[in-house]
């Protein structure tokens, strides 16, 4: 930051001009304080803007991930409901456990477990 301050102050005045008398020293001090304050305020504003942008991006990403998880859970629940429906219809139509395993892709034990809950 010192280099930046020196660069802009030295455009108009030499260091000797600013430090050779009391008015020059006061002016130099005022410019230094203004530059320091502006730098600090700019840094704080940039930090706030960065945090805000990060929060927006985080929320966006979270929504997308939540939607993916919800869709996956919905798909799984739908698949379970369909398997249950196939087994219920198969039992009411006197289908064999072997046929139900072929229709659902479940093992014989899994089909029998579901039948026992009906």
N, C-alpha and C positions, 0 to 999 in steps of 0.2 A: 504494500500500500504506500510505503514511503516513496518509492520510485514514481508512482502515479501522481502523488501530490507534488513532488519536486518537478515532474515533467510539466504540469499545468501552471504552477506558480512561476517557474523559470521562463515561460513563454513571454511573460510581461516584465519580469524583474530579475535582476541577477541576485544571487544570494547576498552579495556585498551590499547592494542597495537596500535589501530588506532588513539586514542586521546592523547597518551602520548607525542608525539613530533609533530613538524610542518609538517614533511613529511607524517606522518600517518594521520594527520588532512586533509592535502591536498588530499591524496589518498582517504580517506573516502568521502570527498566532491565531488571528481571526480566520484567515484562510485555512490554516491547518485544522482548526476546530470544525469549520464547515465541511471540509473534505472528510474528516473522521466521522462526523455525524451522518453525512450522506452515505458513506460507505457502510456504516452500521445499519442504517435504515434500509438500504438496498439489500443488504445481506438478510435481514429479518424478513423483508417482503418476499425475497426469493425463496427463503425457507418455507414460509407459509404457503406460497403458491405451489411449491414442490410437494408439500404434505397433502395439500388439497387434491392435486393431480394424482398422487399415489393412492389416496383414499378412493377416488373415483375409479381408478383402474382396478383396485382391489375388490371393490363392490361388483364391478362388471364381471371380473373373473369368478368371484364367488357365486354370482347368479348363474353363470354358465355351468359351473361345476355342480351346483345344486339341481339345476334342470336335468343335467345328464344323470345324476344319481336318482332323481325322481322318476325319470323315464325308465331307467334300468329296473328300479323297484317295481314300477307299474307293470313292466313286461313280465317280470318274474311272477308277480301276483296273478296276472292274467293267464299265464301258462299253467300255474297251479290250479286255478279255477277251471280251466278247460280240461285238464287231466281228471279232476274230480268229477266233472260233468260226464266225461267219457266213461269213467268207471261206474258212476251211478246208472247211466243209461245201459251199460253193458250188463250190470247185475240184474236190472229189471227186465232185460231181454234174455236172461239165462246164458250169457256168454261165459266161456271158460276163462279161468285165470290166465291160461297160456295166451289166449286171444287178446285179453286185456293188456298183458305185458307187451305184446307185439304192437298194439295200438298206441300205447302210452310211452313206450321206451323205458318203463320202470322194471325193476326186478320183481320176481314173484313175491318175495317177502314184502316189498314196498306196496304192491297191489293188495296183498292180503291185509296189511296193516290199515290201509285206507278202507277196505271193505269192512273191517271190524269196527270202524268208527261210524259207519252209516246206520 
